[in-house]
Amino acid sequence: MRFIYERVGSEVHVILILDQTGWHMAKVLKVPDNIGLLYLLAYSPELNPIERLWAYLKSHYLSNRAYTDYDDLFEVCLNSWNKITVEQFRTVCHVEWILHET
């Protein structure tokens, strides 16, 4: 929250869309007055386009192998993320409803 607040200041109102991961809903979360939180429905990855990218990474780069340790897993994840092209990102994360204006 601090990162966003420091960039927009107190005069701009921000709506932050979050999934319902535990740390997004923690009671200790300090939310500035100008930042509103809008939570996605529980168990609705279709509303969160990044979930499609995680699924793509898992199926194309991360599954069906064993990792020796945390550092190995981290390196493979980082390398996999860096292999994604802009076009792949657009294709995988494309959600029709995002493109429609209201």
N, CA, C and O atoms as a MOPAC input file, in Angstrom:
PM7 MOZYME 1SCF
protein

 N      0.82100 1    -1.18100 1     0.00000 1
 C      0.00000 1     0.00000 1     0.00000 1
 C      0.87300 1     1.25600 1     0.00000 1
 O      0.58200 1     2.23200 1    -0.69100 1
 N      1.92900 1     1.20900 1     0.77600 1
 C      2.81200 1     2.36300 1     0.85600 1
 C      3.38300 1     2.70400 1    -0.51900 1
 O      3.48400 1     3.87500 1    -0.88300 1
 N      3.76000 1     1.66200 1    -1.28500 1
 C      4.31800 1     1.84600 1    -2.63100 1
 C      3.34300 1     2.62900 1    -3.51000 1
 O      3.73800 1     3.57300 1    -4.19400 1
 N      2.08900 1     2.24100 1    -3.48900 1
 C      1.07400 1     2.91200 1    -4.30500 1
 C      0.85100 1     4.33100 1    -3.79700 1
 O      0.81700 1     5.28000 1    -4.57900 1
 N      0.70000 1     4.46800 1    -2.49500 1
 C      0.43900 1     5.77500 1    -1.89800 1
 C      1.55800 1     6.76200 1    -2.21300 1
 O      1.29200 1     7.92300 1    -2.52100 1
 N      2.79500 1     6.31200 1    -2.13800 1
 C      3.93100 1     7.19800 1    -2.40400 1
 C      3.95500 1     7.66800 1    -3.85500 1
 O      4.49100 1     8.73700 1    -4.14700 1
 N      3.38800 1     6.89000 1    -4.76000 1
 C      3.40300 1     7.26600 1    -6.17000 1
 C      2.22200 1     8.13800 1    -6.58300 1
 O      2.35400 1     8.96600 1    -7.48400 1
 N      1.08800 1     7.96600 1    -5.94800 1
 C     -0.09100 1     8.73700 1    -6.35500 1
 C     -0.39900 1     9.89700 1    -5.41700 1
 O     -1.08800 1    10.83800 1    -5.80900 1
 N      0.09700 1     9.84400 1    -4.19000 1
 C     -0.19700 1    10.89300 1    -3.22700 1
 C     -1.57700 1    10.73400 1    -2.62600 1
 O     -2.25400 1     9.73100 1    -2.84900 1
 N     -1.98700 1    11.73300 1    -1.86200 1
 C     -3.26100 1    11.63400 1    -1.14700 1
 C     -4.42700 1    12.24500 1    -1.91500 1
 O     -5.57900 1    12.07500 1    -1.51500 1
 N     -4.15600 1    12.94700 1    -3.00200 1
 C     -5.21200 1    13.61900 1    -3.75800 1
 C     -5.88700 1    12.72200 1    -4.79300 1
 O     -6.96200 1    13.05400 1    -5.29200 1
 N     -5.26800 1    11.59900 1    -5.11500 1
 C     -5.80200 1    10.68700 1    -6.12500 1
 C     -6.45700 1     9.50700 1    -5.41900 1
 O     -5.88200 1     8.92800 1    -4.49700 1
 N     -7.66500 1     9.15300 1    -5.85800 1
 C     -8.33400 1     7.98400 1    -5.28300 1
 C     -8.00600 1     6.76200 1    -6.13700 1
 O     -8.09500 1     6.81300 1    -7.36400 1
 N     -7.63300 1     5.68200 1    -5.49400 1
 C     -7.22200 1     4.45100 1    -6.16800 1
 C     -8.14200 1     3.32000 1    -5.73700 1
 O     -8.46300 1     3.18100 1    -4.55600 1
 N     -8.56100 1     2.51600 1    -6.70000 1
 C     -9.28300 1     1.27800 1    -6.39500 1
 C     -8.33000 1     0.14300 1    -6.72200 1
 O     -7.91300 1    -0.00700 1    -7.87100 1
 N     -7.98800 1    -0.64000 1    -5.74600 1
 C     -7.06500 1    -1.75400 1    -5.90200 1
 C     -7.87400 1    -3.04700 1    -5.90800 1
 O     -8.59500 1    -3.33900 1    -4.95400 1
 N     -7.75300 1    -3.81900 1    -6.98600 1
 C     -8.49000 1    -5.07400 1    -7.11200 1
 C     -7.59800 1    -6.21200 1    -6.64000 1
 O     -6.48900 1    -6.39300 1    -7.14300 1
 N     -8.08500 1    -6.97200 1    -5.67800 1
 C     -7.29600 1    -8.02800 1    -5.04700 1
 C     -8.05400 1    -9.34700 1    -5.04400 1
 O     -9.28500 1    -9.37800 1    -5.06600 1
 N     -7.29200 1   -10.43800 1    -5.01800 1
 C     -7.94300 1   -11.71600 1    -4.75800 1
 C     -8.08400 1   -11.84900 1    -3.24300 1
 O     -7.69000 1   -10.94800 1    -2.50200 1
 N     -8.63100 1   -12.94000 1    -2.79300 1
 C     -8.89000 1   -13.08600 1    -1.36000 1
 C     -7.81400 1   -13.89200 1    -0.63800 1
 O     -8.09700 1   -14.60700 1     0.32400 1
 N     -6.59000 1   -13.76800 1    -1.11000 1
 C     -5.46700 1   -14.39300 1    -0.42000 1
 C     -5.41000 1   -13.84400 1     1.00100 1
 O     -5.73500 1   -12.68100 1     1.23700 1
 N     -5.00200 1   -14.67400 1     1.93400 1
 C     -5.00200 1   -14.31000 1     3.34300 1
 C     -4.35200 1   -12.97600 1     3.66400 1
 O     -4.90900 1   -12.18100 1     4.42100 1
 N     -3.17100 1   -12.71900 1     3.09200 1
 C     -2.47900 1   -11.47900 1     3.44200 1
 C     -3.14800 1   -10.25300 1     2.83000 1
 O     -2.90500 1    -9.13700 1     3.28800 1
 N     -3.98200 1   -10.42800 1     1.81100 1
 C     -4.72900 1    -9.29700 1     1.26600 1
 C     -5.89100 1    -8.91500 1     2.18100 1
 O     -6.42200 1    -7.80800 1     2.09000 1
 N     -6.28100 1    -9.83200 1     3.05900 1
 C     -7.44500 1    -9.61300 1     3.90600 1
 C     -7.07300 1    -9.48500 1     5.38200 1
 O     -7.94700 1    -9.43500 1     6.24700 1
 N     -5.77900 1    -9.43300 1     5.66200 1
 C     -5.31500 1    -9.38900 1     7.05000 1
 C     -5.81200 1    -8.12900 1     7.75500 1
 O     -5.84300 1    -7.04700 1     7.17000 1
 N     -6.19200 1    -8.28300 1     8.99900 1
 C     -6.68600 1    -7.15400 1     9.77900 1
 C     -5.60000 1    -6.11600 1    10.03000 1
 O     -5.90700 1    -4.95000 1    10.27800 1
 N     -4.34200 1    -6.52200 1     9.97000 1
 C     -3.24000 1    -5.59100 1    10.20500 1
 C     -2.88800 1    -4.77800 1     8.95900 1
 O     -2.00700 1    -3.92100 1     9.00900 1
 N     -3.56500 1    -5.03900 1     7.85400 1
 C     -3.31600 1    -4.32000 1     6.60800 1
 C     -3.69500 1    -2.85200 1     6.79200 1
 O     -4.83500 1    -2.53100 1     7.12600 1
 N     -2.72800 1    -1.97200 1     6.57200 1
 C     -2.97300 1    -0.53800 1     6.72500 1
 C     -3.29100 1     0.05000 1     5.35600 1
 O     -2.44200 1     0.08300 1     4.46600 1
 N     -4.51700 1     0.50900 1     5.20700 1
 C     -4.98900 1     1.03500 1     3.92800 1
 C     -5.23200 1     2.53800 1     4.06700 1
 O     -6.07300 1     2.95600 1     4.86300 1
 N     -4.50200 1     3.35500 1     3.29800 1
 C     -4.73300 1     4.80100 1     3.34200 1
 C     -6.16900 1     5.14100 1     2.93900 1
 O     -6.82300 1     4.36500 1     2.24200 1
 N     -6.65000 1     6.28800 1     3.37500 1
 C     -8.03400 1     6.69500 1     3.11100 1
 C     -8.35300 1     6.81800 1     1.62800 1
 O     -9.50400 1     6.63700 1     1.23000 1
 N     -7.35500 1     7.12100 1     0.80500 1
 C     -7.62200 1     7.32300 1    -0.62200 1
 C     -7.47300 1     6.04800 1    -1.45000 1
 O     -7.53700 1     6.09800 1    -2.67800 1
 N     -7.27700 1     4.91400 1    -0.79300 1
 C     -7.17100 1     3.63900 1    -1.49900 1
 C     -8.34200 1     2.75600 1    -1.07700 1
 O     -8.50300 1     2.43000 1     0.09900 1
 N     -9.14700 1     2.38100 1    -2.05400 1
 C    -10.26400 1     1.47800 1    -1.80500 1
 C     -9.89400 1     0.07400 1    -2.25200 1
 O     -9.19700 1    -0.09800 1    -3.25200 1
 N    -10.34900 1    -0.91200 1    -1.52900 1
 C    -10.05800 1    -2.30100 1    -1.86700 1
 C    -11.31100 1    -2.96100 1    -2.42200 1
 O    -12.38400 1    -2.89200 1    -1.82100 1
 N    -11.16200 1    -3.60000 1    -3.57300 1
 C    -12.25100 1    -4.33600 1    -4.20000 1
 C    -11.78000 1    -5.77200 1    -4.35100 1
 O    -10.83100 1    -6.05000 1    -5.08500 1
 N    -12.44300 1    -6.67700 1    -3.65700 1
 C    -12.01200 1    -8.07500 1    -3.65300 1
 C    -12.73700 1    -8.87600 1    -4.72500 1
 O    -13.95300 1    -8.76500 1    -4.88700 1
 N    -11.98000 1    -9.67500 1    -5.44700 1
 C    -12.56500 1   -10.60700 1    -6.40400 1
 C    -13.33600 1   -11.67500 1    -5.64400 1
 O    -13.06900 1   -11.92400 1    -4.46800 1
 N    -14.27900 1   -12.29600 1    -6.30600 1
 C    -15.00100 1   -13.40600 1    -5.69100 1
 C    -14.02700 1   -14.52800 1    -5.36100 1
 O    -13.04600 1   -14.73600 1    -6.07500 1
 N    -14.29400 1   -15.23900 1    -4.29400 1
 C    -13.43800 1   -16.36600 1    -3.91600 1
 C    -13.47200 1   -17.43500 1    -4.99800 1
 O    -14.51200 1   -17.69500 1    -5.60500 1
 N    -12.34100 1   -18.03600 1    -5.22300 1
 C    -12.21600 1   -19.15200 1    -6.17500 1
 C    -12.71600 1   -18.77200 1    -7.56700 1
 O    -13.49200 1   -19.50500 1    -8.18100 1
 N    -12.26600 1   -17.62700 1    -8.05200 1
 C    -12.67200 1   -17.18400 1    -9.38800 1
 C    -11.45000 1   -16.73400 1   -10.19300 1
 O    -11.32100 1   -15.55400 1   -10.52000 1
 N    -10.55600 1   -17.67200 1   -10.51200 1
 C     -9.34700 1   -17.29500 1   -11.24800 1
 C     -9.63700 1   -16.69500 1   -12.61600 1
 O     -8.79600 1   -15.98700 1   -13.17100 1
 N    -10.82900 1   -16.96900 1   -13.17400 1
 C    -11.16500 1   -16.40200 1   -14.47900 1
 C    -11.29800 1   -14.88000 1   -14.42100 1
 O    -11.24500 1   -14.21600 1   -15.45600 1
 N    -11.46800 1   -14.32500 1   -13.22700 1
 C    -11.54700 1   -12.87700 1   -13.06900 1
 C    -10.17800 1   -12.24000 1   -12.87500 1
 O    -10.06000 1   -11.01500 1   -12.86900 1
 N     -9.15700 1   -13.04900 1   -12.71700 1
 C     -7.80700 1   -12.56000 1   -12.46300 1
 C     -6.88500 1   -13.06900 1   -13.57000 1
 O     -6.37600 1   -14.18600 1   -13.47400 1
 N     -6.66100 1   -12.27800 1   -14.61400 1
 C     -5.90800 1   -12.74600 1   -15.78200 1
 C     -4.51200 1   -13.28800 1   -15.48400 1
 O     -4.01200 1   -14.12900 1   -16.23200 1
 N     -3.88200 1   -12.83400 1   -14.42500 1
 C     -2.53300 1   -13.32800 1   -14.12900 1
 C     -2.56300 1   -14.81700 1   -13.80300 1
 O     -1.55600 1   -15.50500 1   -13.97200 1
 N     -3.70100 1   -15.32300 1   -13.33900 1
 C     -3.81500 1   -16.74900 1   -13.04800 1
 C     -3.61400 1   -17.57900 1   -14.31100 1
 O     -3.09000 1   -18.69100 1   -14.25000 1
 N     -4.02800 1   -17.04300 1   -15.44900 1
 C     -3.80400 1   -17.74800 1   -16.72000 1
 C     -2.31500 1   -17.84600 1   -17.02700 1
 O     -1.84000 1   -18.85800 1   -17.54300 1
 N     -1.58500 1   -16.78000 1   -16.70200 1
 C     -0.14100 1   -16.80000 1   -16.95100 1
 C      0.54300 1   -17.81800 1   -16.04500 1
 O      1.42700 1   -18.54700 1   -16.49400 1
 N      0.14500 1   -17.87600 1   -14.77300 1
 C      0.73600 1   -18.87700 1   -13.86700 1
 C      0.46100 1   -20.28500 1   -14.38900 1
 O      1.34500 1   -21.14100 1   -14.35900 1
 N     -0.74300 1   -20.52600 1   -14.85900 1
 C     -1.07700 1   -21.85000 1   -15.40500 1
 C     -0.22200 1   -22.15700 1   -16.63100 1
 O      0.23600 1   -23.28700 1   -16.79800 1
 N     -0.00500 1   -21.16700 1   -17.48100 1
 C      0.83400 1   -21.34700 1   -18.67100 1
 C      2.27000 1   -21.68200 1   -18.26200 1
 O      2.87600 1   -22.60900 1   -18.79900 1
 N      2.80000 1   -20.92300 1   -17.31400 1
 C      4.16800 1   -21.18100 1   -16.85300 1
 C      4.29400 1   -22.57700 1   -16.26000 1
 O      5.26200 1   -23.28800 1   -16.52800 1
 N      3.31900 1   -22.96300 1   -15.46000 1
 C      3.35700 1   -24.29800 1   -14.85700 1
 C      3.33000 1   -25.38200 1   -15.92000 1
 O      4.10900 1   -26.33300 1   -15.85600 1
 N      2.44500 1   -25.25100 1   -16.89300 1
 C      2.30300 1   -26.31900 1   -17.88900 1
 C      3.44400 1   -26.35500 1   -18.89600 1
 O      3.76300 1   -27.42300 1   -19.41900 1
 N      4.06200 1   -25.22100 1   -19.17800 1
 C      5.11200 1   -25.17800 1   -20.19900 1
 C      6.53600 1   -25.25500 1   -19.64500 1
 O      7.44700 1   -25.69200 1   -20.34800 1
 N      6.73300 1   -24.84100 1   -18.40800 1
 C      8.10200 1   -24.75900 1   -17.89700 1
 C      8.33200 1   -25.42900 1   -16.53800 1
 O      9.42800 1   -25.92700 1   -16.27700 1
 N      7.33300 1   -25.44700 1   -15.68900 1
 C      7.58600 1   -25.78600 1   -14.29000 1
 C      7.12200 1   -27.16700 1   -13.84400 1
 O      7.53400 1   -27.63800 1   -12.78300 1
 N      6.28200 1   -27.81900 1   -14.62100 1
 C      5.73200 1   -29.10000 1   -14.16400 1
 C      6.59900 1   -30.27600 1   -14.59100 1
 O      7.48900 1   -30.15300 1   -15.43300 1
 N      6.30900 1   -31.41100 1   -13.98400 1
 C      6.96100 1   -32.68700 1   -14.31100 1
 C      8.47100 1   -32.66900 1   -14.12900 1
 O      9.21600 1   -33.21800 1   -14.94100 1
 N      8.89900 1   -32.04500 1   -13.07700 1
 C     10.31500 1   -32.07300 1   -12.73900 1
 C     10.47300 1   -31.86200 1   -11.24000 1
 O      9.58300 1   -31.33800 1   -10.57000 1
 N     11.60600 1   -32.27400 1   -10.74200 1
 C     11.90900 1   -32.09800 1    -9.32100 1
 C     12.94500 1   -30.98800 1    -9.18500 1
 O     13.83300 1   -30.84100 1   -10.02500 1
 N     12.81900 1   -30.23100 1    -8.14300 1
 C     13.75400 1   -29.13800 1    -7.88100 1
 C     14.63500 1   -29.53100 1    -6.71100 1
 O     14.16500 1   -30.09500 1    -5.72300 1
 N     15.90400 1   -29.23000 1    -6.83200 1
 C     16.84800 1   -29.65500 1    -5.79600 1
 C     16.67800 1   -28.87000 1    -4.50700 1
 O     16.87100 1   -29.40900 1    -3.41800 1
 N     16.31800 1   -27.59900 1    -4.62700 1
 C     16.13200 1   -26.76300 1    -3.44800 1
 C     15.39200 1   -25.48700 1    -3.84700 1
 O     15.00700 1   -25.31000 1    -5.00300 1
 N     15.20600 1   -24.62500 1    -2.89100 1
 C     14.48900 1   -23.37300 1    -3.13700 1
 C     15.16700 1   -22.54600 1    -4.22400 1
 O     14.49600 1   -22.00500 1    -5.10400 1
 N     16.49000 1   -22.44600 1    -4.16600 1
 C     17.22100 1   -21.64400 1    -5.15200 1
 C     17.01900 1   -22.17500 1    -6.56600 1
 O     16.89300 1   -21.39500 1    -7.51000 1
 N     16.98900 1   -23.48700 1    -6.71600 1
 C     16.75200 1   -24.10100 1    -8.02500 1
 C     15.35800 1   -23.73000 1    -8.52900 1
 O     15.19800 1   -23.32500 1    -9.68000 1
 N     14.36100 1   -23.86700 1    -7.67500 1
 C     12.99200 1   -23.51200 1    -8.03800 1
 C     12.89700 1   -22.03100 1    -8.40100 1
 O     12.27700 1   -21.67300 1    -9.40200 1
 N     13.50200 1   -21.18500 1    -7.60100 1
 C     13.47400 1   -19.74600 1    -7.84900 1
 C     14.10300 1   -19.41500 1    -9.19900 1
 O     13.55000 1   -18.62500 1    -9.96500 1
 N     15.24400 1   -20.00700 1    -9.48900 1
 C     15.93800 1   -19.74300 1   -10.75300 1
 C     15.10800 1   -20.20100 1   -11.95400 1
 O     15.01200 1   -19.49100 1   -12.95500 1
 N     14.51300 1   -21.38300 1   -11.85100 1
 C     13.68100 1   -21.88900 1   -12.94600 1
 C     12.45700 1   -20.98500 1   -13.14400 1
 O     12.08300 1   -20.69100 1   -14.27900 1
 N     11.84300 1   -20.55300 1   -12.06300 1
 C     10.69100 1   -19.64900 1   -12.16700 1
 C     11.09000 1   -18.32900 1   -12.82000 1
 O     10.39700 1   -17.83200 1   -13.70900 1
 N     12.19100 1   -17.77500 1   -12.38300 1
 C     12.66300 1   -16.51300 1   -12.93900 1
 C     12.98200 1   -16.64200 1   -14.42300 1
 O     12.58500 1   -15.79300 1   -15.22100 1
 N     13.69000 1   -17.69000 1   -14.79000 1
 C     14.02600 1   -17.92000 1   -16.19800 1
 C     12.76900 1   -18.14000 1   -17.03600 1
 O     12.68000 1   -17.66300 1   -18.16800 1
 N     11.80700 1   -18.85900 1   -16.48100 1
 C     10.55300 1   -19.10700 1   -17.19500 1
 C      9.80400 1   -17.80000 1   -17.42500 1
 O      9.32400 1   -17.53600 1   -18.52800 1
 N      9.70900 1   -16.99400 1   -16.38900 1
 C      9.03600 1   -15.69800 1   -16.49900 1
 C      9.69700 1   -14.84700 1   -17.58300 1
 O      9.01200 1   -14.20600 1   -18.38100 1
 N     11.02200 1   -14.84300 1   -17.60800 1
 C     11.75100 1   -14.02000 1   -18.57400 1
 C     11.63800 1   -14.52800 1   -20.00700 1
 O     11.94500 1   -13.78700 1   -20.94100 1
 N     11.21000 1   -15.76000 1   -20.20200 1
 C     11.03200 1   -16.30700 1   -21.54900 1
 C      9.71300 1   -15.86800 1   -22.18200 1
 O      9.54300 1   -15.97500 1   -23.39700 1
 N      8.79300 1   -15.38400 1   -21.37900 1
 C      7.48700 1   -14.98300 1   -21.88800 1
 C      7.64000 1   -13.70900 1   -22.71800 1
 O      8.15000 1   -12.69900 1   -22.23300 1
 N      7.19700 1   -13.76700 1   -23.95800 1
 C      7.24500 1   -12.59300 1   -24.82700 1
 C      5.99800 1   -11.74000 1   -24.60000 1
 O      5.02300 1   -12.19200 1   -23.99900 1
 N      6.04300 1   -10.52500 1   -25.08000 1
 C      4.88700 1    -9.64000 1   -24.95900 1
 C      3.67600 1   -10.26000 1   -25.65500 1
 O      2.56100 1   -10.20600 1   -25.13600 1
 N      3.89800 1   -10.84400 1   -26.81800 1
 C      2.78800 1   -11.45800 1   -27.55300 1
 C      2.20400 1   -12.65700 1   -26.79400 1
 O      0.98700 1   -12.83200 1   -26.75300 1
 N      3.07100 1   -13.47900 1   -26.19600 1
 C      2.57200 1   -14.60400 1   -25.38900 1
 C      1.76000 1   -14.08000 1   -24.21200 1
 O      0.69500 1   -14.60900 1   -23.89600 1
 N      2.26800 1   -13.04200 1   -23.57000 1
 C      1.56600 1   -12.45100 1   -22.43600 1
 C      0.17800 1   -11.97500 1   -22.86300 1
 O     -0.81400 1   -12.25000 1   -22.18700 1
 N      0.11300 1   -11.26400 1   -23.98100 1
 C     -1.18200 1   -10.77300 1   -24.47600 1
 C     -2.13200 1   -11.91800 1   -24.79600 1
 O     -3.32100 1   -11.85600 1   -24.48200 1
 N     -1.60500 1   -12.95600 1   -25.41800 1
 C     -2.44000 1   -14.08800 1   -25.81000 1
 C     -2.94400 1   -14.85800 1   -24.59400 1
 O     -4.13300 1   -15.15700 1   -24.49000 1
 N     -2.04500 1   -15.17400 1   -23.68600 1
 C     -2.40000 1   -15.98400 1   -22.51700 1
 C     -3.31500 1   -15.22100 1   -21.56300 1
 O     -4.26100 1   -15.79600 1   -21.02500 1
 N     -3.04900 1   -13.95600 1   -21.35300 1
 C     -3.80700 1   -13.17700 1   -20.36800 1
 C     -5.01300 1   -12.46000 1   -20.95900 1
 O     -5.72300 1   -11.75200 1   -20.24500 1
 N     -5.24800 1   -12.63500 1   -22.24600 1
 C     -6.37100 1   -11.95700 1   -22.90000 1
 C     -7.69900 1   -12.39600 1   -22.28700 1
 O     -8.01200 1   -13.58400 1   -22.21000 1
 N     -8.44100 1   -11.43000 1   -21.87000 1
 C     -9.78200 1   -11.67500 1   -21.34300 1
 C    -10.69200 1   -10.65400 1   -22.01600 1
 O    -10.48500 1    -9.44600 1   -21.89100 1
 N    -11.68400 1   -11.14100 1   -22.71900 1
 C    -12.55000 1   -10.27600 1   -23.52500 1
 C    -13.17800 1    -9.14800 1   -22.71700 1
 O    -13.25700 1    -8.01900 1   -23.20200 1
 N    -13.62400 1    -9.42600 1   -21.50300 1
 C    -14.34600 1    -8.41600 1   -20.74100 1
 C    -13.47000 1    -7.24500 1   -20.34400 1
 O    -13.98900 1    -6.16300 1   -20.07000 1
 N    -12.15800 1    -7.42400 1   -20.30600 1
 C    -11.26700 1    -6.31600 1   -19.94900 1
 C    -11.26100 1    -5.26000 1   -21.05600 1
 O    -11.10200 1    -4.07100 1   -20.78000 1
 N    -11.43200 1    -5.69100 1   -22.29500 1
 C    -11.33100 1    -4.78900 1   -23.43400 1
 C    -12.58200 1    -3.95000 1   -23.66200 1
 O    -12.54900 1    -2.98500 1   -24.42500 1
 N    -13.66900 1    -4.30100 1   -23.01700 1
 C    -14.92300 1    -3.57700 1   -23.22000 1
 C    -15.01700 1    -2.38800 1   -22.27800 1
 O    -14.80200 1    -2.50800 1   -21.07200 1
 N    -15.33900 1    -1.25100 1   -22.84900 1
 C    -15.55800 1    -0.06700 1   -22.03000 1
 C    -17.02500 1    -0.00400 1   -21.63500 1
 O    -17.90000 1    -0.46300 1   -22.36900 1
 N    -17.27800 1     0.56300 1   -20.47800 1
 C    -18.67200 1     0.69200 1   -20.03700 1
 C    -19.15400 1     2.10300 1   -20.22200 1
 O    -20.30500 1     2.40800 1   -19.90800 1

